[in-house]
Amino acid sequence: MKNEFVNAQEMQNRYPGMFKAPSAAELAAIKQGDFIKVCRNDERFWIRVIGADRKTVTGTIDNHLDRNPDLLLGLIVTVDKDRVYTILK
């Protein structure tokens, strides 16, 4: 499932000046307790981080979704860091 999320870094490259993804340093600093925003099926949503390593972030979905009925509130998912749109400390 983790590759079903939209790649934020590719979006930044495709739409320069219109879209800004987190830097490598910001992605490296993601830690437990942070929130990240990701996108799947044209719907952006928040994940509460429970763990992160060099390449991925694992967390629980933190809001109800309309376009992704298989992603329920509280579901644990793992996302590649290049799919992160926003980081909230």
C-alpha contacts under 8 A as a table, 3 or more apart, distances in Angstrom:
res1	aa1	res2	aa2	distance
1	M	4	E	5.43
1	M	5	F	7.75
2	K	5	F	6.12
2	K	77	V	7.34
2	K	78	T	5.79
2	K	79	V	4.92
2	K	80	D	6.58
3	N	6	V	7.70
3	N	79	V	7.44
3	N	80	D	7.39
4	E	40	R	6.55
5	F	38	V	6.86
5	F	39	C	5.60
5	F	40	R	4.77
5	F	41	N	7.90
5	F	79	V	7.45
5	F	83	R	6.19
6	V	38	V	7.34
6	V	39	C	5.49
6	V	40	R	5.92
6	V	83	R	5.73
7	N	10	E	5.46
7	N	11	M	6.46
7	N	82	D	5.70
7	N	83	R	4.26
7	N	84	V	7.43
8	A	11	M	4.99
8	A	12	Q	6.26
8	A	21	A	5.75
8	A	82	D	5.95
8	A	83	R	4.89
8	A	84	V	5.95
8	A	85	Y	5.48
9	Q	12	Q	5.13
9	Q	13	N	6.41
9	Q	21	A	5.84
9	Q	82	D	5.70
9	Q	83	R	7.01
10	E	13	N	5.03
10	E	14	R	6.03
11	M	14	R	4.98
11	M	15	Y	5.95
11	M	19	F	6.92
11	M	21	A	7.95
12	Q	15	Y	5.26
12	Q	16	P	5.51
12	Q	17	G	7.96
12	Q	18	M	7.66
12	Q	19	F	5.10
12	Q	20	K	5.46
12	Q	21	A	6.00
13	N	16	P	5.62
15	Y	18	M	5.54
15	Y	19	F	5.85
16	P	19	F	5.99
16	P	20	K	7.55
17	G	20	K	7.30
20	K	85	Y	7.97
21	A	84	V	7.35
21	A	85	Y	5.45
21	A	86	T	6.99
22	P	26	E	5.81
22	P	27	L	6.31
22	P	84	V	7.29
22	P	85	Y	6.63
22	P	86	T	6.54
22	P	87	I	7.48
23	S	26	E	5.12
23	S	27	L	6.21
24	A	27	L	5.10
24	A	28	A	6.08
25	A	28	A	5.06
25	A	29	A	6.34
26	E	29	A	5.20
26	E	30	I	6.83
26	E	87	I	7.93
27	L	30	I	5.57
27	L	81	K	6.51
27	L	84	V	7.93
28	A	54	R	6.82
30	I	34	D	6.63
30	I	52	A	6.77
30	I	57	V	7.95
30	I	87	I	7.57
31	K	34	D	5.86
31	K	49	V	6.69
31	K	50	I	7.59
31	K	51	G	6.40
31	K	52	A	6.14
32	Q	48	R	7.89
32	Q	49	V	4.97
32	Q	50	I	4.70
32	Q	51	G	5.23
32	Q	52	A	7.20
33	G	48	R	6.34
33	G	49	V	5.39
33	G	50	I	6.40
33	G	89	K	7.52
34	D	48	R	6.08
34	D	49	V	5.38
34	D	87	I	7.07
34	D	88	L	5.81
34	D	89	K	4.78
35	F	46	W	6.35
35	F	47	I	5.51
35	F	48	R	4.55
35	F	49	V	5.72
35	F	87	I	5.84
35	F	88	L	4.98
35	F	89	K	6.49
36	I	46	W	5.59
36	I	47	I	5.30
36	I	48	R	6.65
36	I	49	V	7.13
36	I	84	V	6.31
36	I	85	Y	7.14
36	I	86	T	5.52
36	I	87	I	4.58
36	I	88	L	6.18
37	K	44	R	6.50
37	K	45	F	5.37
37	K	46	W	4.50
37	K	47	I	6.29
37	K	84	V	5.96
37	K	85	Y	5.35
37	K	86	T	4.96
37	K	87	I	6.53
38	V	44	R	5.46
38	V	45	F	5.67
38	V	46	W	6.52
38	V	47	I	7.59
38	V	83	R	6.25
38	V	84	V	5.22
38	V	85	Y	5.52
38	V	86	T	7.41
39	C	42	D	6.28
39	C	43	E	5.37
39	C	44	R	4.16
39	C	45	F	6.39
39	C	83	R	7.64
39	C	85	Y	7.65
40	R	43	E	5.41
40	R	44	R	6.54
40	R	68	N	7.54
41	N	67	R	6.57
41	N	68	N	7.06
42	D	67	R	7.78
43	E	65	L	7.69
43	E	66	D	7.83
43	E	67	R	6.48
43	E	68	N	7.80
45	F	61	I	7.71
45	F	62	D	7.59
45	F	63	N	6.72
45	F	65	L	7.45
46	W	61	I	6.18
46	W	62	D	5.41
46	W	63	N	6.43
47	I	59	G	5.66
47	I	60	T	5.32
47	I	61	I	4.49
47	I	62	D	5.22
47	I	63	N	7.97
48	R	59	G	5.15
48	R	60	T	5.26
48	R	61	I	6.45
48	R	62	D	6.09
49	V	52	A	7.42
49	V	57	V	6.80
49	V	58	T	5.90
49	V	59	G	4.19
49	V	60	T	6.72
50	I	57	V	7.91
50	I	58	T	5.83
50	I	59	G	4.78
50	I	60	T	7.29
51	G	57	V	5.99
51	G	58	T	5.19
51	G	59	G	6.61
52	A	55	K	7.74
52	A	56	T	5.78
52	A	57	V	4.30
52	A	58	T	5.99
53	D	56	T	5.52
53	D	57	V	6.52
55	K	80	D	5.91
55	K	81	K	5.67
56	T	78	T	6.57
56	T	79	V	5.49
56	T	80	D	4.34
56	T	81	K	5.09
57	V	78	T	5.56
57	V	79	V	5.27
57	V	80	D	6.34
57	V	81	K	6.31
58	T	76	I	6.95
58	T	77	V	5.66
58	T	78	T	4.25
58	T	79	V	6.34
59	G	76	I	5.43
59	G	77	V	5.68
59	G	78	T	6.57
60	T	73	L	7.43
60	T	74	G	4.93
60	T	75	L	5.23
60	T	76	I	4.40
60	T	77	V	6.23
61	I	71	L	7.44
61	I	72	L	6.88
61	I	73	L	5.17
61	I	74	G	4.96
61	I	75	L	5.51
61	I	76	I	6.60
61	I	77	V	7.37
62	D	73	L	5.74
62	D	74	G	6.23
63	N	73	L	5.63
64	H	72	L	6.67
64	H	73	L	5.62
65	L	68	N	5.77
65	L	69	P	6.66
65	L	71	L	7.12
65	L	72	L	7.28
65	L	73	L	7.94
66	D	69	P	6.55
68	N	71	L	5.58
69	P	72	L	6.75
71	L	75	L	6.55
72	L	75	L	5.49
79	V	83	R	6.68
79	V	84	V	7.83
80	D	83	R	5.63
80	D	84	V	7.56
81	K	84	V	5.52
84	V	87	I	7.41
